[in-house]
């Protein structure tokens, strides 16, 4: 069972809210790093809030669609702009929003609060070159992509080898099984 490396920062708050508070005005009870937008970092089951921050790495310019599901309230901001507000005390519900974004690095912020009952949070993205998937799959703690180490050597991307691999993948029909 492989543990996924932490790829988002979080701040944990406690309080009784009916709507998302402005976490920037509150003092977090704890802060740390998590693997994905995981409400499992909480210290209790009701009356808490989380602010997750990180950076997403987009492969292409274009229209991206985001999906934010939560019980209770949540919001998604990209580069400081609110893309989705899914606020209030409610059972798990998903809202979506669109943003036209350039290829490269973008700051992501997800706020979440839990009043009572179930606690859940899901954050997904879909766009050019990206089938619908968890946003955490392209999120990192810093603006830089982590370096992948292979037996002590740092991995460097080789455009020529990547194109060659892509052609082989297509020519021998890998997509029919994978």
VMD Tcl script that builds the backbone (N, CA, C; Angstrom):
set m [mol new atoms 534]
animate dup $m
set s [atomselect $m all]
$s set {name element resname resid chain x y z} {
  {N N UNK 1 A 0.856 -1.191 0.000}
  {CA C UNK 1 A 0.000 0.000 0.000}
  {C C UNK 1 A 0.887 1.234 0.000}
  {N N UNK 2 A 1.015 1.870 -1.159}
  {CA C UNK 2 A 1.911 3.001 -1.309}
  {C C UNK 2 A 1.268 4.283 -0.805}
  {N N UNK 3 A 1.998 5.013 0.010}
  {CA C UNK 3 A 1.478 6.284 0.514}
  {C C UNK 3 A 1.763 7.364 -0.526}
  {N N UNK 4 A 0.751 8.157 -0.826}
  {CA C UNK 4 A 0.908 9.230 -1.800}
  {C C UNK 4 A 1.569 10.415 -1.107}
  {N N UNK 5 A 2.545 11.017 -1.763}
  {CA C UNK 5 A 3.252 12.159 -1.183}
  {C C UNK 5 A 2.292 13.336 -0.989}
  {N N UNK 6 A 2.540 14.088 0.061}
  {CA C UNK 6 A 1.720 15.281 0.322}
  {C C UNK 6 A 1.854 16.242 -0.861}
  {N N UNK 7 A 0.716 16.774 -1.317}
  {CA C UNK 7 A 0.770 17.690 -2.460}
  {C C UNK 7 A -0.089 18.946 -2.285}
  {N N UNK 8 A -0.657 19.148 -1.093}
  {CA C UNK 8 A -1.367 20.401 -0.801}
  {C C UNK 8 A -1.042 20.829 0.632}
  {N N UNK 9 A -1.131 22.147 0.857}
  {CA C UNK 9 A -1.017 22.691 2.209}
  {C C UNK 9 A -2.422 22.786 2.773}
  {N N UNK 10 A -2.550 22.641 4.095}
  {CA C UNK 10 A -3.865 22.863 4.692}
  {C C UNK 10 A -3.747 23.665 5.985}
  {N N UNK 11 A -4.825 24.382 6.271}
  {CA C UNK 11 A -4.987 25.052 7.566}
  {C C UNK 11 A -6.314 24.549 8.122}
  {N N UNK 12 A -6.312 24.178 9.406}
  {CA C UNK 12 A -7.490 23.590 10.045}
  {C C UNK 12 A -8.040 24.570 11.077}
  {N N UNK 13 A -9.359 24.779 11.031}
  {CA C UNK 13 A -10.040 25.726 11.921}
  {C C UNK 13 A -11.189 25.022 12.623}
  {N N UNK 14 A -11.590 25.562 13.766}
  {CA C UNK 14 A -12.792 25.053 14.433}
  {C C UNK 14 A -13.743 26.218 14.681}
  {N N UNK 15 A -15.057 25.943 14.524}
  {CA C UNK 15 A -16.078 26.971 14.731}
  {C C UNK 15 A -17.426 26.467 14.277}
  {N N UNK 16 A -18.478 27.168 14.659}
  {CA C UNK 16 A -19.832 26.786 14.245}
  {C C UNK 16 A -20.330 27.746 13.189}
  {N N UNK 17 A -20.303 27.317 11.931}
  {CA C UNK 17 A -20.681 28.191 10.820}
  {C C UNK 17 A -21.876 27.627 10.066}
  {N N UNK 18 A -22.663 28.512 9.482}
  {CA C UNK 18 A -23.758 28.137 8.576}
  {C C UNK 18 A -23.360 28.447 7.128}
  {N N UNK 19 A -22.366 29.324 6.983}
  {CA C UNK 19 A -21.824 29.705 5.670}
  {C C UNK 19 A -20.302 29.702 5.789}
  {N N UNK 20 A -19.613 29.658 4.653}
  {CA C UNK 20 A -18.151 29.691 4.667}
  {C C UNK 20 A -17.656 30.964 5.335}
  {N N UNK 21 A -16.781 30.840 6.326}
  {CA C UNK 21 A -16.184 32.043 6.904}
  {C C UNK 21 A -15.029 32.527 6.017}
  {N N UNK 22 A -14.533 33.721 6.284}
  {CA C UNK 22 A -13.335 34.203 5.605}
  {C C UNK 22 A -12.153 33.703 6.428}
  {N N UNK 23 A -11.607 32.557 6.017}
  {CA C UNK 23 A -10.538 31.935 6.795}
  {C C UNK 23 A -9.311 32.833 6.940}
  {N N UNK 24 A -9.111 33.774 5.984}
  {CA C UNK 24 A -7.920 34.635 6.059}
  {C C UNK 24 A -7.966 35.544 7.290}
  {N N UNK 25 A -9.155 35.705 7.899}
  {CA C UNK 25 A -9.275 36.548 9.093}
  {C C UNK 25 A -9.218 35.716 10.372}
  {N N UNK 26 A -9.119 34.387 10.251}
  {CA C UNK 26 A -9.132 33.503 11.419}
  {C C UNK 26 A -7.766 32.866 11.633}
  {N N UNK 27 A -7.506 32.496 12.880}
  {CA C UNK 27 A -6.239 31.826 13.197}
  {C C UNK 27 A -6.458 30.313 13.148}
  {N N UNK 28 A -5.670 29.600 12.321}
  {CA C UNK 28 A -5.848 28.151 12.255}
  {C C UNK 28 A -5.422 27.472 13.559}
  {N N UNK 29 A -6.098 26.380 13.867}
  {CA C UNK 29 A -5.733 25.585 15.040}
  {C C UNK 29 A -4.468 24.781 14.732}
  {N N UNK 30 A -4.379 24.252 13.516}
  {CA C UNK 30 A -3.159 23.569 13.065}
  {C C UNK 30 A -2.981 23.823 11.575}
  {N N UNK 31 A -1.760 23.606 11.116}
  {CA C UNK 31 A -1.452 23.704 9.690}
  {C C UNK 31 A -0.545 22.536 9.328}
  {N N UNK 32 A -0.566 22.157 8.048}
  {CA C UNK 32 A 0.283 21.047 7.634}
  {C C UNK 32 A 0.172 20.795 6.154}
  {N N UNK 33 A 0.557 19.582 5.771}
  {CA C UNK 33 A 0.474 19.177 4.377}
  {C C UNK 33 A -0.308 17.879 4.288}
  {N N UNK 34 A -1.053 17.716 3.195}
  {CA C UNK 34 A -1.908 16.543 3.025}
  {C C UNK 34 A -1.755 15.989 1.613}
  {N N UNK 35 A -2.199 14.751 1.447}
  {CA C UNK 35 A -2.264 14.145 0.119}
  {C C UNK 35 A -3.656 14.398 -0.422}
  {N N UNK 36 A -3.776 15.378 -1.302}
  {CA C UNK 36 A -5.079 15.709 -1.875}
  {C C UNK 36 A -5.922 16.552 -0.933}
  {N N UNK 37 A -7.122 16.857 -1.385}
  {CA C UNK 37 A -8.048 17.708 -0.630}
  {C C UNK 37 A -8.820 16.799 0.324}
  {N N UNK 38 A -8.142 16.367 1.386}
  {CA C UNK 38 A -8.625 15.289 2.235}
  {C C UNK 38 A -9.169 15.808 3.558}
  {N N UNK 39 A -10.490 15.658 3.767}
  {CA C UNK 39 A -11.089 16.101 5.042}
  {C C UNK 39 A -10.639 15.204 6.198}
  {N N UNK 40 A -9.925 14.130 5.894}
  {CA C UNK 40 A -9.389 13.241 6.922}
  {C C UNK 40 A -8.340 13.895 7.809}
  {N N UNK 41 A -7.851 15.082 7.435}
  {CA C UNK 41 A -6.865 15.770 8.273}
  {C C UNK 41 A -7.525 16.482 9.458}
  {N N UNK 42 A -8.847 16.421 9.542}
  {CA C UNK 42 A -9.583 17.104 10.618}
  {C C UNK 42 A -9.276 16.486 11.980}
  {N N UNK 43 A -9.594 17.244 13.038}
  {CA C UNK 43 A -9.372 16.733 14.393}
  {C C UNK 43 A -10.678 16.339 15.070}
  {N N UNK 44 A -11.799 16.787 14.496}
  {CA C UNK 44 A -13.106 16.361 15.006}
  {C C UNK 44 A -14.070 16.272 13.830}
  {N N UNK 45 A -15.274 15.711 14.046}
  {CA C UNK 45 A -16.171 15.437 12.917}
  {C C UNK 45 A -17.159 16.543 12.584}
  {N N UNK 46 A -17.405 17.460 13.504}
  {CA C UNK 46 A -18.358 18.549 13.250}
  {C C UNK 46 A -17.755 19.871 13.703}
  {N N UNK 47 A -18.261 20.971 13.105}
  {CA C UNK 47 A -17.818 22.299 13.537}
  {C C UNK 47 A -16.364 22.572 13.228}
  {N N UNK 48 A -15.957 22.273 11.978}
  {CA C UNK 48 A -14.576 22.570 11.591}
  {C C UNK 48 A -14.528 23.114 10.169}
  {N N UNK 49 A -13.406 23.704 9.841}
  {CA C UNK 49 A -13.189 24.224 8.496}
  {C C UNK 49 A -11.775 23.932 8.049}
  {N N UNK 50 A -11.578 23.876 6.727}
  {CA C UNK 50 A -10.257 23.627 6.159}
  {C C UNK 50 A -10.021 24.567 4.990}
  {N N UNK 51 A -8.798 25.071 4.900}
  {CA C UNK 51 A -8.367 25.820 3.717}
  {C C UNK 51 A -7.199 25.056 3.119}
  {N N UNK 52 A -7.382 24.610 1.880}
  {CA C UNK 52 A -6.323 23.901 1.164}
  {C C UNK 52 A -5.727 24.848 0.126}
  {N N UNK 53 A -4.402 24.859 0.001}
  {CA C UNK 53 A -3.753 25.686 -1.015}
  {C C UNK 53 A -2.661 24.871 -1.701}
  {N N UNK 54 A -2.424 25.220 -2.946}
  {CA C UNK 54 A -1.382 24.554 -3.717}
  {C C UNK 54 A -1.322 25.166 -5.104}
  {N N UNK 55 A -0.694 24.439 -6.010}
  {CA C UNK 55 A -0.541 24.920 -7.375}
  {C C UNK 55 A -0.914 23.804 -8.337}
  {N N UNK 56 A -1.659 24.179 -9.404}
  {CA C UNK 56 A -1.995 23.187 -10.419}
  {C C UNK 56 A -1.158 23.469 -11.662}
  {N N UNK 57 A -0.853 22.398 -12.372}
  {CA C UNK 57 A 0.014 22.480 -13.543}
  {C C UNK 57 A -0.797 22.043 -14.757}
  {N N UNK 58 A -1.161 23.019 -15.606}
  {CA C UNK 58 A -2.027 22.732 -16.753}
  {C C UNK 58 A -1.205 22.513 -18.016}
  {N N UNK 59 A -1.571 21.471 -18.798}
  {CA C UNK 59 A -0.790 21.119 -19.988}
  {C C UNK 59 A -1.012 22.055 -21.180}
  {N N UNK 60 A -2.206 22.645 -21.297}
  {CA C UNK 60 A -2.530 23.428 -22.496}
  {C C UNK 60 A -3.379 24.640 -22.140}
  {N N UNK 61 A -3.358 25.660 -23.017}
  {CA C UNK 61 A -4.288 26.785 -22.907}
  {C C UNK 61 A -5.677 26.259 -23.235}
  {N N UNK 62 A -6.701 26.835 -22.609}
  {CA C UNK 62 A -8.053 26.450 -23.008}
  {C C UNK 62 A -9.078 26.620 -21.915}
  {N N UNK 63 A -10.278 26.084 -22.206}
  {CA C UNK 63 A -11.384 26.143 -21.261}
  {C C UNK 63 A -11.335 24.922 -20.357}
  {N N UNK 64 A -11.263 25.170 -19.071}
  {CA C UNK 64 A -11.231 24.092 -18.081}
  {C C UNK 64 A -12.525 24.120 -17.286}
  {N N UNK 65 A -13.010 22.940 -16.966}
  {CA C UNK 65 A -14.228 22.820 -16.173}
  {C C UNK 65 A -13.852 22.182 -14.841}
  {N N UNK 66 A -14.346 22.762 -13.778}
  {CA C UNK 66 A -14.056 22.269 -12.432}
  {C C UNK 66 A -15.344 21.782 -11.789}
  {N N UNK 67 A -15.217 20.761 -10.941}
  {CA C UNK 67 A -16.365 20.184 -10.235}
  {C C UNK 67 A -16.017 20.190 -8.753}
  {N N UNK 68 A -16.906 20.778 -7.949}
  {CA C UNK 68 A -16.663 20.886 -6.514}
  {C C UNK 68 A -17.861 20.307 -5.785}
  {N N UNK 69 A -17.623 19.225 -5.048}
  {CA C UNK 69 A -18.696 18.582 -4.296}
  {C C UNK 69 A -18.388 18.657 -2.815}
  {N N UNK 70 A -19.418 18.955 -2.018}
  {CA C UNK 70 A -19.155 19.014 -0.578}
  {C C UNK 70 A -20.418 18.854 0.252}
  {N N UNK 71 A -20.195 18.439 1.482}
  {CA C UNK 71 A -21.176 18.402 2.568}
  {C C UNK 71 A -20.370 18.888 3.774}
  {N N UNK 72 A -20.426 20.142 4.109}
  {CA C UNK 72 A -21.416 21.162 3.836}
  {C C UNK 72 A -20.916 22.153 2.748}
  {N N UNK 73 A -20.335 23.270 3.134}
  {CA C UNK 73 A -20.022 24.313 2.162}
  {C C UNK 73 A -18.580 24.304 1.684}
  {N N UNK 74 A -18.379 24.819 0.443}
  {CA C UNK 74 A -17.028 24.879 -0.112}
  {C C UNK 74 A -16.948 25.947 -1.195}
  {N N UNK 75 A -15.722 26.317 -1.517}
  {CA C UNK 75 A -15.479 27.203 -2.656}
  {C C UNK 75 A -14.144 26.836 -3.281}
  {N N UNK 76 A -14.033 27.146 -4.581}
  {CA C UNK 76 A -12.795 26.924 -5.323}
  {C C UNK 76 A -12.370 28.245 -5.938}
  {N N UNK 77 A -11.121 28.613 -5.700}
  {CA C UNK 77 A -10.540 29.807 -6.320}
  {C C UNK 77 A -9.298 29.402 -7.093}
  {N N UNK 78 A -9.148 29.964 -8.297}
  {CA C UNK 78 A -7.944 29.763 -9.104}
  {C C UNK 78 A -7.339 31.149 -9.311}
  {N N UNK 79 A -6.066 31.301 -8.954}
  {CA C UNK 79 A -5.378 32.597 -9.054}
  {C C UNK 79 A -6.193 33.714 -8.399}
  {N N UNK 80 A -6.843 33.398 -7.286}
  {CA C UNK 80 A -7.592 34.402 -6.529}
  {C C UNK 80 A -9.011 34.650 -7.014}
  {N N UNK 81 A -9.398 34.083 -8.152}
  {CA C UNK 81 A -10.745 34.287 -8.693}
  {C C UNK 81 A -11.650 33.128 -8.296}
  {N N UNK 82 A -12.813 33.455 -7.749}
  {CA C UNK 82 A -13.753 32.400 -7.363}
  {C C UNK 82 A -14.344 31.756 -8.622}
  {N N UNK 83 A -14.172 30.432 -8.733}
  {CA C UNK 83 A -14.689 29.677 -9.875}
  {C C UNK 83 A -16.004 29.007 -9.483}
  {N N UNK 84 A -16.063 28.471 -8.249}
  {CA C UNK 84 A -17.275 27.801 -7.776}
  {C C UNK 84 A -17.513 28.170 -6.317}
  {N N UNK 85 A -18.761 28.480 -5.997}
  {CA C UNK 85 A -19.191 28.641 -4.608}
  {C C UNK 85 A -20.298 27.618 -4.387}
  {N N UNK 86 A -20.083 26.735 -3.419}
  {CA C UNK 86 A -21.040 25.665 -3.104}
  {C C UNK 86 A -21.285 25.792 -1.596}
  {N N UNK 87 A -21.978 26.882 -1.203}
  {CA C UNK 87 A -22.012 27.277 0.203}
  {C C UNK 87 A -23.252 26.786 0.941}
  {N N UNK 88 A -23.206 26.939 2.260}
  {CA C UNK 88 A -24.348 26.612 3.102}
  {C C UNK 88 A -24.275 25.204 3.653}
  {N N UNK 89 A -25.203 24.915 4.577}
  {CA C UNK 89 A -25.291 23.589 5.180}
  {C C UNK 89 A -26.181 22.743 4.271}
  {N N UNK 90 A -25.616 21.681 3.713}
  {CA C UNK 90 A -26.372 20.866 2.753}
  {C C UNK 90 A -25.769 19.478 2.636}
  {N N UNK 91 A -26.571 18.480 2.194}
  {CA C UNK 91 A -25.988 17.166 1.922}
  {C C UNK 91 A -25.018 17.297 0.748}
  {N N UNK 92 A -24.214 16.254 0.507}
  {CA C UNK 92 A -23.206 16.323 -0.562}
  {C C UNK 92 A -23.860 16.720 -1.877}
  {N N UNK 93 A -23.404 17.837 -2.423}
  {CA C UNK 93 A -23.890 18.269 -3.731}
  {C C UNK 93 A -22.707 18.785 -4.520}
  {N N UNK 94 A -22.788 18.606 -5.846}
  {CA C UNK 94 A -21.684 18.985 -6.724}
  {C C UNK 94 A -22.113 20.167 -7.583}
  {N N UNK 95 A -21.257 21.181 -7.647}
  {CA C UNK 95 A -21.479 22.306 -8.553}
  {C C UNK 95 A -20.267 22.375 -9.467}
  {N N UNK 96 A -20.443 22.971 -10.646}
  {CA C UNK 96 A -19.306 23.083 -11.547}
  {C C UNK 96 A -19.153 24.511 -12.033}
  {N N UNK 97 A -17.981 24.812 -12.515}
  {CA C UNK 97 A -17.678 26.140 -13.032}
  {C C UNK 97 A -16.584 26.035 -14.069}
  {N N UNK 98 A -16.496 27.067 -14.924}
  {CA C UNK 98 A -15.513 27.047 -16.005}
  {C C UNK 98 A -14.538 28.204 -15.844}
  {N N UNK 99 A -13.341 27.995 -16.368}
  {CA C UNK 99 A -12.347 29.060 -16.394}
  {C C UNK 99 A -11.484 28.886 -17.631}
  {N N UNK 100 A -11.186 30.004 -18.286}
  {CA C UNK 100 A -10.267 29.964 -19.425}
  {C C UNK 100 A -8.880 30.231 -18.851}
  {N N UNK 101 A -8.001 29.245 -18.985}
  {CA C UNK 101 A -6.690 29.328 -18.346}
  {C C UNK 101 A -5.573 29.028 -19.337}
  {N N UNK 102 A -4.435 29.620 -19.089}
  {CA C UNK 102 A -3.237 29.388 -19.907}
  {C C UNK 102 A -2.510 28.150 -19.394}
  {N N UNK 103 A -1.738 27.522 -20.259}
  {CA C UNK 103 A -0.880 26.407 -19.844}
  {C C UNK 103 A 0.082 26.919 -18.787}
  {N N UNK 104 A 0.449 26.054 -17.855}
  {CA C UNK 104 A 1.411 26.457 -16.840}
  {C C UNK 104 A 0.844 26.340 -15.446}
  {N N UNK 105 A 1.431 27.122 -14.547}
  {CA C UNK 105 A 1.147 27.000 -13.115}
  {C C UNK 105 A 0.094 28.012 -12.671}
  {N N UNK 106 A -0.877 27.537 -11.877}
  {CA C UNK 106 A -1.923 28.401 -11.331}
  {C C UNK 106 A -2.100 28.088 -9.851}
  {N N UNK 107 A -2.356 29.150 -9.091}
  {CA C UNK 107 A -2.580 28.983 -7.659}
  {C C UNK 107 A -4.003 28.477 -7.433}
  {N N UNK 108 A -4.156 27.475 -6.580}
  {CA C UNK 108 A -5.483 26.928 -6.280}
  {C C UNK 108 A -5.746 27.060 -4.783}
  {N N UNK 109 A -6.989 27.395 -4.458}
  {CA C UNK 109 A -7.417 27.488 -3.065}
  {C C UNK 109 A -8.788 26.828 -2.960}
  {N N UNK 110 A -8.937 25.920 -2.002}
  {CA C UNK 110 A -10.223 25.280 -1.735}
  {C C UNK 110 A -10.545 25.503 -0.262}
  {N N UNK 111 A -11.689 26.152 -0.002}
  {CA C UNK 111 A -12.177 26.336 1.370}
  {C C UNK 111 A -13.317 25.361 1.593}
  {N N UNK 112 A -13.409 24.861 2.823}
  {CA C UNK 112 A -14.440 23.870 3.148}
  {C C UNK 112 A -14.842 24.050 4.609}
  {N N UNK 113 A -16.146 23.911 4.887}
  {CA C UNK 113 A -16.556 23.857 6.288}
  {C C UNK 113 A -17.578 22.759 6.494}
  {N N UNK 114 A -17.579 22.217 7.714}
  {CA C UNK 114 A -18.507 21.165 8.102}
  {C C UNK 114 A -19.281 21.647 9.312}
  {N N UNK 115 A -20.615 21.702 9.161}
  {CA C UNK 115 A -21.468 22.072 10.293}
  {C C UNK 115 A -21.743 20.853 11.149}
  {N N UNK 116 A -22.466 19.886 10.584}
  {CA C UNK 116 A -22.786 18.648 11.290}
  {C C UNK 116 A -23.148 17.567 10.295}
  {N N UNK 117 A -23.277 16.341 10.777}
  {CA C UNK 117 A -23.636 15.225 9.888}
  {C C UNK 117 A -22.434 14.717 9.128}
  {N N UNK 118 A -22.657 14.342 7.864}
  {CA C UNK 118 A -21.575 13.795 7.035}
  {C C UNK 118 A -20.567 14.878 6.681}
  {N N UNK 119 A -19.326 14.460 6.434}
  {CA C UNK 119 A -18.331 15.397 5.919}
  {C C UNK 119 A -17.716 14.807 4.664}
  {N N UNK 120 A -17.765 15.580 3.571}
  {CA C UNK 120 A -17.207 15.106 2.310}
  {C C UNK 120 A -16.778 16.285 1.453}
  {N N UNK 121 A -15.756 16.042 0.636}
  {CA C UNK 121 A -15.238 17.072 -0.260}
  {C C UNK 121 A -14.620 16.385 -1.467}
  {N N UNK 122 A -15.022 16.810 -2.665}
  {CA C UNK 122 A -14.405 16.302 -3.890}
  {C C UNK 122 A -14.126 17.476 -4.815}
  {N N UNK 123 A -12.942 17.455 -5.444}
  {CA C UNK 123 A -12.529 18.536 -6.335}
  {C C UNK 123 A -11.978 17.878 -7.591}
  {N N UNK 124 A -12.602 18.187 -8.752}
  {CA C UNK 124 A -12.183 17.557 -10.007}
  {C C UNK 124 A -11.980 18.605 -11.096}
  {N N UNK 125 A -11.230 18.206 -12.125}
  {CA C UNK 125 A -10.954 19.078 -13.273}
  {C C UNK 125 A -11.138 18.278 -14.558}
  {N N UNK 126 A -11.495 19.008 -15.619}
  {CA C UNK 126 A -11.596 18.421 -16.962}
  {C C UNK 126 A -11.211 19.523 -17.933}
  {N N UNK 127 A -10.458 19.189 -18.969}
  {CA C UNK 127 A -10.073 20.224 -19.929}
  {C C UNK 127 A -9.230 19.649 -21.039}
  {N N UNK 128 A -8.649 20.546 -21.880}
  {CA C UNK 128 A -7.855 20.086 -23.009}
  {C C UNK 128 A -6.706 19.198 -22.532}
  {N N UNK 129 A -6.673 17.975 -23.017}
  {CA C UNK 129 A -5.618 17.046 -22.621}
  {C C UNK 129 A -5.810 16.440 -21.246}
  {N N UNK 130 A -6.932 16.756 -20.584}
  {CA C UNK 130 A -7.191 16.207 -19.247}
  {C C UNK 130 A -8.600 15.647 -19.164}
  {N N UNK 131 A -8.754 14.321 -19.163}
  {CA C UNK 131 A -10.081 13.759 -18.907}
  {C C UNK 131 A -10.482 14.095 -17.463}
  {N N UNK 132 A -11.761 14.038 -17.146}
  {CA C UNK 132 A -12.211 14.375 -15.791}
  {C C UNK 132 A -11.459 13.518 -14.766}
  {N N UNK 133 A -10.847 14.184 -13.794}
  {CA C UNK 133 A -10.030 13.504 -12.793}
  {C C UNK 133 A -9.919 14.366 -11.545}
  {N N UNK 134 A -9.468 13.766 -10.435}
  {CA C UNK 134 A -9.290 14.581 -9.224}
  {C C UNK 134 A -8.275 15.697 -9.476}
  {N N UNK 135 A -8.581 16.908 -9.016}
  {CA C UNK 135 A -7.678 18.038 -9.183}
  {C C UNK 135 A -6.344 17.754 -8.493}
  {N N UNK 136 A -6.374 16.972 -7.429}
  {CA C UNK 136 A -5.148 16.646 -6.690}
  {C C UNK 136 A -4.119 15.948 -7.573}
  {N N UNK 137 A -4.561 15.311 -8.668}
  {CA C UNK 137 A -3.621 14.583 -9.537}
  {C C UNK 137 A -2.644 15.514 -10.244}
  {N N UNK 138 A -2.963 16.831 -10.325}
  {CA C UNK 138 A -2.055 17.789 -10.967}
  {C C UNK 138 A -1.690 18.928 -10.014}
  {N N UNK 139 A -1.825 18.683 -8.709}
  {CA C UNK 139 A -1.567 19.720 -7.704}
  {C C UNK 139 A -0.249 19.451 -6.981}
  {N N UNK 140 A 0.479 20.527 -6.711}
  {CA C UNK 140 A 1.726 20.430 -5.947}
  {C C UNK 140 A 1.746 21.501 -4.861}
  {N N UNK 141 A 2.613 21.307 -3.864}
  {CA C UNK 141 A 2.735 22.246 -2.747}
  {C C UNK 141 A 3.411 23.541 -3.185}
  {N N UNK 142 A 4.394 23.422 -4.080}
  {CA C UNK 142 A 5.125 24.603 -4.550}
  {C C UNK 142 A 4.873 24.796 -6.041}
  {N N UNK 143 A 5.297 25.941 -6.559}
  {CA C UNK 143 A 5.110 26.223 -7.986}
  {C C UNK 143 A 5.922 25.273 -8.857}
  {N N UNK 144 A 7.020 24.751 -8.315}
  {CA C UNK 144 A 7.877 23.849 -9.086}
  {C C UNK 144 A 7.312 22.438 -9.008}
  {N N UNK 145 A 7.433 21.708 -10.103}
  {CA C UNK 145 A 7.070 20.292 -10.079}
  {C C UNK 145 A 8.140 19.553 -9.292}
  {N N UNK 146 A 7.724 18.578 -8.454}
  {CA C UNK 146 A 8.755 17.834 -7.727}
  {C C UNK 146 A 9.608 17.044 -8.708}
  {N N UNK 147 A 10.904 16.944 -8.414}
  {CA C UNK 147 A 11.793 16.166 -9.287}
  {C C UNK 147 A 11.591 14.684 -8.991}
  {N N UNK 148 A 11.411 13.914 -10.046}
  {CA C UNK 148 A 11.251 12.464 -9.899}
  {C C UNK 148 A 12.646 11.851 -9.883}
  {N N UNK 149 A 12.923 11.070 -8.876}
  {CA C UNK 149 A 14.238 10.435 -8.815}
  {C C UNK 149 A 14.138 8.980 -9.242}
  {N N UNK 150 A 15.045 8.583 -10.127}
  {CA C UNK 150 A 15.120 7.202 -10.575}
  {C C UNK 150 A 16.532 6.716 -10.246}
  {N N UNK 151 A 16.628 5.829 -9.267}
  {CA C UNK 151 A 17.920 5.296 -8.820}
  {C C UNK 151 A 18.961 6.399 -8.684}
  {N N UNK 152 A 18.577 7.454 -7.944}
  {CA C UNK 152 A 19.525 8.520 -7.642}
  {C C UNK 152 A 19.702 9.559 -8.737}
  {N N UNK 153 A 19.232 9.275 -9.942}
  {CA C UNK 153 A 19.383 10.245 -11.016}
  {C C UNK 153 A 18.102 11.063 -11.160}
  {N N UNK 154 A 18.255 12.335 -11.480}
  {CA C UNK 154 A 17.094 13.197 -11.665}
  {C C UNK 154 A 16.535 12.969 -13.065}
  {N N UNK 155 A 15.215 12.778 -13.142}
  {CA C UNK 155 A 14.552 12.538 -14.420}
  {C C UNK 155 A 14.522 13.832 -15.234}
  {N N UNK 156 A 14.914 13.769 -16.489}
  {CA C UNK 156 A 14.768 14.919 -17.381}
  {C C UNK 156 A 13.917 14.482 -18.568}
  {N N UNK 157 A 12.964 15.317 -18.905}
  {CA C UNK 157 A 12.031 15.024 -19.989}
  {C C UNK 157 A 12.743 15.171 -21.333}
  {N N UNK 158 A 12.585 14.180 -22.205}
  {CA C UNK 158 A 13.176 14.206 -23.541}
  {C C UNK 158 A 12.046 14.154 -24.570}
  {N N UNK 159 A 11.819 15.299 -25.218}
  {CA C UNK 159 A 10.728 15.457 -26.195}
  {C C UNK 159 A 10.787 14.376 -27.288}
  {N N UNK 160 A 11.984 14.084 -27.801}
  {CA C UNK 160 A 12.158 13.096 -28.874}
  {C C UNK 160 A 11.724 11.709 -28.414}
  {N N UNK 161 A 12.191 11.299 -27.213}
  {CA C UNK 161 A 11.812 9.981 -26.686}
  {C C UNK 161 A 10.311 9.913 -26.406}
  {N N UNK 162 A 9.737 11.014 -25.935}
  {CA C UNK 162 A 8.298 11.038 -25.638}
  {C C UNK 162 A 7.486 10.833 -26.919}
  {N N UNK 163 A 7.883 11.520 -27.998}
  {CA C UNK 163 A 7.190 11.374 -29.289}
  {C C UNK 163 A 7.330 9.937 -29.807}
  {N N UNK 164 A 8.531 9.381 -29.673}
  {CA C UNK 164 A 8.809 8.005 -30.101}
  {C C UNK 164 A 7.918 7.038 -29.317}
  {N N UNK 165 A 7.834 7.234 -28.017}
  {CA C UNK 165 A 6.990 6.397 -27.164}
  {C C UNK 165 A 5.525 6.506 -27.549}
  {N N UNK 166 A 5.107 7.727 -27.859}
  {CA C UNK 166 A 3.712 7.964 -28.258}
  {C C UNK 166 A 3.392 7.205 -29.554}
  {N N UNK 167 A 4.332 7.239 -30.506}
  {CA C UNK 167 A 4.128 6.536 -31.783}
  {C C UNK 167 A 4.075 5.019 -31.574}
  {N N UNK 168 A 4.962 4.495 -30.748}
  {CA C UNK 168 A 4.977 3.054 -30.464}
  {C C UNK 168 A 3.669 2.650 -29.774}
  {N N UNK 169 A 3.262 3.454 -28.788}
  {CA C UNK 169 A 2.020 3.198 -28.041}
  {C C UNK 169 A 0.840 3.078 -29.005}
  {N N UNK 170 A 0.779 4.018 -29.991}
  {CA C UNK 170 A -0.325 4.017 -30.966}
  {C C UNK 170 A -0.180 2.859 -31.947}
  {N N UNK 171 A 1.046 2.599 -32.439}
  {CA C UNK 171 A 1.231 1.609 -33.488}
  {C C UNK 171 A 0.998 0.171 -33.033}
  {N N UNK 172 A 1.277 -0.134 -31.778}
  {CA C UNK 172 A 1.067 -1.531 -31.345}
  {C C UNK 172 A -0.252 -1.722 -30.576}
  {N N UNK 173 A -1.100 -0.669 -30.584}
  {CA C UNK 173 A -2.455 -0.822 -30.053}
  {C C UNK 173 A -2.566 -0.887 -28.542}
  {N N UNK 174 A -1.653 -0.226 -27.823}
  {CA C UNK 174 A -1.697 -0.237 -26.351}
  {C C UNK 174 A -3.025 0.300 -25.804}
  {N N UNK 175 A -3.585 1.284 -26.518}
  {CA C UNK 175 A -4.811 1.928 -26.036}
  {C C UNK 175 A -5.993 0.970 -25.945}
  {N N UNK 176 A -5.959 -0.120 -26.709}
  {CA C UNK 176 A -7.083 -1.063 -26.654}
  {C C UNK 176 A -7.144 -1.797 -25.308}
  {N N UNK 177 A -6.027 -1.857 -24.590}
  {CA C UNK 177 A -6.018 -2.514 -23.268}
  {C C UNK 177 A -5.858 -1.543 -22.119}
  {N N UNK 178 A -5.252 -0.386 -22.387}
  {CA C UNK 178 A -4.902 0.517 -21.276}
  {C C UNK 178 A -5.730 1.772 -21.341}
}
mol reanalyze $m
mol bondsrecalc $m
mol representation Tube
mol addrep $m
